[in-house]
Amino acid sequence: MKIGADISAFMDRLGHQFRRPELLLRALTHSSIGSVTRPDNQRLEFLGDRVLGLTMAEALFSADRAATEGQLAPRFNALVRKETCADVARQIGLGDVLKLGRSEMMSGGRRKEALLGDAMEAVIAAVFVDAGFDVARALVLRLWGDRVDRVEDDARDPKTALQEWAQARGQHPPHYEAISREGPDHAPVFTIEVRLESGETEQAQAGSKRFAEQAAARALLKRLETRA
């Protein structure tokens, strides 16, 4: 099967050369352009979520043998959440090769957190089907890199951390506002803005208001801490 130069370059960035490149093409195909003859990536996303979950659960279990279930759970959630998957997707330029319908493309789909996170999970599944669990696990651990080592910081609830940051400086709690809601009912994308009393703001998108609020808080907190 012939593939374009952009897909070939993506496989180089991903670090896996597919024996069945049609699996990768399917993983990169969003439902907005899927059809009977062009299957989308939703089934692969379902599988990839499980492959990622097992990989991260095993990595955390081995990394800290003294940790309780209550300590492991938030670390696990931090490593497998959509924002983390989207961050890894941006790291390897996945958005550049996503196959999207025109309306999704015009609305900035290549940058949307939910789309990138879902596609990253689908790519993981494609590697799993193409080469087996050991190869998929090694790829995930390489791409996630030091996120596993620094997961304790990432596991903090960002909304709580941002509120503590504001209150420590005599400010009222952060205010969250829904800016927009896009996409179909079965796959909405919410844009949320968080604002501090001192004027700093940040926006984020996710498939639920709660996740979008957390992502916005995380982004603003990261910017504030970097500036400090």
NORKAQUI-V640305 format. One record per backbone hydrogen bond with DSSP energy under -1.0 kcal/mol. CO is the residue of the C=O (numbers start at 1). NH is the residue of the N-H. Records with the same first field share a line. If there is no record, write none. Layout:
CO = NH / NH
This chain:
4 = 8
5 = 9
6 = 10
7 = 11
8 = 12
9 = 13
10 = 14
11 = 15 / 16
20 = 23
21 = 25
22 = 26
23 = 27
24 = 28
26 = 29
28 = 99
29 = 41
30 = 33
38 = 35
41 = 45
42 = 46
43 = 47
44 = 48
45 = 49
47 = 51
48 = 52
49 = 53
50 = 54
51 = 55
52 = 56
53 = 57
54 = 58
55 = 59
56 = 60
57 = 61
58 = 62
59 = 63
60 = 64
64 = 67
68 = 72
69 = 73
72 = 76
73 = 77
74 = 78
75 = 79
76 = 80
77 = 81
81 = 85
82 = 86
83 = 87
84 = 88
85 = 89
86 = 90
87 = 91
88 = 92
89 = 94
90 = 93
94 = 97
99 = 30
101 = 105
102 = 106
103 = 107
104 = 109
105 = 108
108 = 111
112 = 116
113 = 117
114 = 118
115 = 119
116 = 120
117 = 121
118 = 122
119 = 123
120 = 124
121 = 125
122 = 126
123 = 127
124 = 128
125 = 129
126 = 130
127 = 131
128 = 132
132 = 136
133 = 137
134 = 138
135 = 139
136 = 140
137 = 141
138 = 142
139 = 143
140 = 144
141 = 145
144 = 147
145 = 148
146 = 150
150 = 154
151 = 155
153 = 156
157 = 161
158 = 162
159 = 163
160 = 164
161 = 165
162 = 166
163 = 167
164 = 168
166 = 169 / 171
167 = 170
175 = 195
177 = 193
180 = 191
182 = 189
184 = 187
189 = 182
190 = 206
191 = 179 / 180
192 = 204
193 = 177
194 = 202
195 = 175
196 = 199
200 = 196
202 = 194
204 = 192
206 = 190
208 = 212
209 = 213
210 = 214
211 = 215
212 = 216
213 = 217
214 = 218
215 = 219
216 = 220
217 = 221
218 = 222
219 = 223
220 = 224
221 = 225
222 = 226
223 = 227
224 = 228
